[in-house]
Amino acid sequence: MDKFIEYSPIIIVVLMFFIQQKIFVTPEQLEKKHREIIDEIEEKFVTMNSFIDLKEQFSEIKDKIDKIYDLLIDLK
């Protein structure tokens, strides 16, 4: 116990430094940052389902263009 009392000013200074520099975060701060990251991801990236739907649409458009091309070739 005497060692704690002897080093208490140093311990307090170190703890205050950690708090000031935000070395340790609270669960609330962590949750807030998590929400910010999720919002940013939703803005910048597309969901997998949307990507698959778009890919299928491109495939359908490609098929239709190929059919039109074939028809034009056959008409000549």
Legacy VTK file of the C-alpha trace (Angstrom):
# vtk DataFile Version 3.0
C-alpha trace
ASCII
DATASET POLYDATA
POINTS 76 float
0.000 0.000 0.000
2.895 2.334 0.708
4.114 1.850 -2.872
0.748 3.000 -4.214
0.858 6.115 -2.098
4.437 6.764 -3.130
3.639 6.450 -6.858
0.155 7.938 -6.746
1.100 11.295 -8.372
2.739 9.465 -11.274
-0.236 7.128 -11.614
-2.639 10.072 -11.658
-0.594 11.901 -14.289
-0.410 8.817 -16.491
-4.140 8.196 -16.169
-4.920 11.815 -16.966
-2.697 11.604 -20.033
-4.553 8.498 -21.224
-7.891 10.185 -20.698
-6.777 13.403 -22.394
-5.368 11.585 -25.425
-8.425 9.317 -25.583
-6.355 6.164 -25.390
-9.247 4.315 -23.819
-12.747 4.641 -25.226
-16.100 4.121 -23.640
-18.668 1.723 -25.090
-20.790 4.726 -26.083
-17.937 6.232 -28.081
-17.285 2.882 -29.696
-20.941 2.484 -30.663
-21.028 6.007 -32.092
-17.964 5.333 -34.239
-19.449 2.014 -35.343
-22.612 3.799 -36.524
-20.548 6.391 -38.393
-18.610 3.657 -40.188
-21.789 1.794 -41.119
-23.393 4.998 -42.470
-20.308 5.757 -44.530
-20.240 2.234 -45.948
-23.921 2.429 -46.893
-23.223 5.662 -48.784
-20.205 4.417 -50.706
-20.904 0.759 -51.384
-23.713 -1.266 -52.852
-25.246 -4.339 -51.260
-24.528 -7.755 -52.688
-28.173 -8.284 -53.612
-28.272 -5.052 -55.598
-25.069 -5.989 -57.354
-26.419 -9.419 -58.329
-29.652 -7.847 -59.623
-27.715 -5.342 -61.689
-25.492 -8.087 -63.060
-28.564 -10.070 -64.148
-30.010 -6.991 -65.839
-26.772 -6.474 -67.752
-26.874 -10.084 -68.825
-30.455 -9.692 -70.086
-29.537 -6.514 -71.960
-26.568 -8.257 -73.537
-28.814 -11.102 -74.701
-31.282 -8.660 -76.211
-28.544 -6.750 -77.995
-27.190 -10.014 -79.379
-30.645 -10.909 -80.681
-31.005 -7.517 -82.344
-27.561 -7.899 -83.868
-28.437 -11.345 -85.205
-31.651 -10.010 -86.710
-29.808 -7.184 -88.422
-27.224 -9.594 -89.793
-29.953 -11.919 -91.107
-31.736 -9.044 -92.882
-28.715 -8.225 -95.035
LINES 1 77
76 0 1 2 3 4 5 6 7 8 9 10 11 12 13 14 15 16 17 18 19 20 21 22 23 24 25 26 27 28 29 30 31 32 33 34 35 36 37 38 39 40 41 42 43 44 45 46 47 48 49 50 51 52 53 54 55 56 57 58 59 60 61 62 63 64 65 66 67 68 69 70 71 72 73 74 75
